[in-house]
């Protein structure tokens, strides 16, 4: 299964000159914990960075900076880790683990933003798969027990 099959293709994005206030309002209205900062090339989004709800708290709120003056480019994570849309689930988990991130923008072969995958997405997928395996084991144990009677 490719990461494109499970990622969210509706990514909340902002341009680098958007204010922190605008980004925070977008996060709240869309019930997300991040916005991907983009630049557009021929009308297609290219991810430049990411701003998370944690960034807002640590970098802006806790330091009492003016969120209506600061822009997302002032606090965005610039060394953005991404995953290609044809990457597998375990490859994605390896990237997240090695980079220490909970969210990865998903890009196509040209570096254009196509989605975002989160730790929650992966945990839900894996827990569903483990649940299916558990049911299989349970069913097989019952079948084996009934066949030996």
N, C-alpha and C positions, 0 to 999 in steps of 0.2 A: 504494500500500500504506500502510495506516495503522500508526502505531506500536503500536497495540493488538495487531496481528497478530504482532509480533516480540518484544514486551516479555515479561518474566517476570511472570506473574500471582501467583506465590507469593512475596510480599514478606515479609521478616523484619522484624517491627515490635516496638517496645517503647513503653511509656508513659514520660512525661517523668520520673517518679520512680524509674525502674529504675536500679540502680547501674551504674557503668561495668563492674564485674566481670561482672554479669549480661549486659550487652550483648556483652562480649568472648566470653563462653562461647557465646552464641547465634551469633556470627559464626563461631567455631571449629566448632561442631557442625553448622552448615548450610553451611560452606565458602563464606562470602560476605565481602565486604570492607566491608559497611555494614549498618546497621540504620536503618530509618525510624522516627522518633519520631512517635507519633500521639496524638490525642485521639479519643475515640469520641463520635459524635453519633447517637443513635437506633440504636446498635449497629453503626454504620458508621464505618470509620477515616478520619480527616481528618489529613493529614500536617502536622506542626508544624515538623519539622526533620529533620536527618540527622546521623548519626555514622559516620565511616569509620574503618577500621583505622589510617589515617595520623593522624587526630585522636587516637586512643588513644595512639599512640606519642609524638607531639609534645606533646600537652597533659597527659598523665598519666604515662606511663612516664619520659620524658626529664626531667620536673620532679619525679619521685619522690613523686607524690601518692598518696593511698590510694584505690585503685580500688573498695574495698568501702564507702567512705563517700560518695564523689562520685557524683552522678547524671548521667544522660545530658543532662539539661537544663543542667547546668553547662558542657558543652563542645559541645553540638550547634550546627550551623550553623542559625541562626534565619531568615535571609533565604533561604528555600528556593526554589530554582528548580524548577518543575514543567513538564510538558508534558501537553496534553490527549490523551486516547486516540485522537481522530480526526485528530491532527496527522500530517503526512507525515514520511517519513524525512529528507528534506533540511531541512525546518523544524526537526526535532529536532536535527540536526547544527548548524544555525545557532544554536540556543539554547545548546547545549553549548559551542560555540566562543565565543560572545559572553560567556557567564557563566564560562567557564574551569572547567567541571565535567566529570567523567567518568561521573556517574550522575544520572539524572533520574527522580524519582517520576512515575508516570503517573496522572492523575486524570480522572474523568468530568466531565460538565458541571456537576455540583453540588459539585465539589472533593473528592469522595470518592476515596480511594486505590484504584486498580485494578491497579497493576503498577509495575514499575521497568524502565528501559532503561539499559543501560550502554554505554560506549564499545566494549567487547568485542563486545556484541551487534551493534552497527552495523558494526564491522570485519568480523565473520564474514559478515554479510549482503552487504556490499559486495564482499568478496573472492570470494564465491560468484558474484555477478552478473558481476564482471569475468572470472572464470574461464569462465563461460558465453559471454560475448562473445568471449573469446580463442579458444575452440573454434569458434565460428561463423566468425570471421575466418579461422582456419586451414583449416576445411572449405571455405570459399568460395574461398580461394586455390588449394587442391588441385583443386576443381571447375573453376576457370578454367584452370588449367594443363593439366588433362587434356582439356578441350574444345578447346584450341588445338593439340593434337598431330595 
